[in-house]
């Protein structure tokens, strides 16, 4: 992996390792507490990749019965986890974190699946605390795919900055999320630039139809091929965003969120505000065109 494992575990990482032991084969930290500028409500975000899914859920039996918005059982959590990662908000001993739980086998499968939910997050920088060859191969596959989609969204001649913006936008285009995309994406790039360059410079260099051109890159595919591939990428992202899987995932996360009504409301308002912003931008462009 291009990321360097943390030498010293923080209290959140130590809690997860102590709690679940060797069953944790992958522990990845992401989000503003790993890269970026956290705010007062930020929590530590982790991917917890386990060897034995049932053993993990058995260890949390009381938590599912007493702490979830909708009480659940070990069997129900195991069944849900086969479809997608399970997310849990944990507040214990003064620690605040959100963990995404998935088996190693399913993690590798999701990184190559049609759904963007997992692989879109793997395309961004990660703090790798624990990993295996299978996990590393899955993340690499997700990033190769993300790099190709990002190139498809770029103009024929593009800068590294344009490529990184399109790359980090992928998961926001493919999901219903409340964040304002442009500011959020730029903050990810600014906060993790050395890490993200180490990941994607080699991938860009390895693309046979992308040439380095001074301080920029040149997509050497024909205009028709570029148009077709861009259209495929845009269609794929729209299908991801408005698929039945998206609705199911929102409902699953609602069931384990500490403030479920607020969670759903932020999703709705966020998408409405982004649509309104796009409408205003189009109207402003039309006004400029008429003035010209």
Secondary structure, DSSP 8 states (H G I E B T S, - for coil): --S---SS--HHHHHHHHHHGGGEEEEEEESTTTSS---TT--EEEEEEES-HHHHHHTTHHHHHHTSSS---HHHHHHHHHHS-EEEEEEETTEEEEEEEEEHHHHHHHTTSS-HHHHHHHTS--EEEE--HHHHHHHHHHHHHHHHHHHHHS-SEEEHHHHHHHHHHHHHHSS---S-HHHHHHHHHHHHHHHHHHHHHHHHHH-TTEEEETTEEEE-S-HHHHHHHHHHHHHHHHHHHTSHHHHHHHHHHHHH-TTHHHHHHHHHHHHHHHHHHHHHHHHHHHHHHHH-
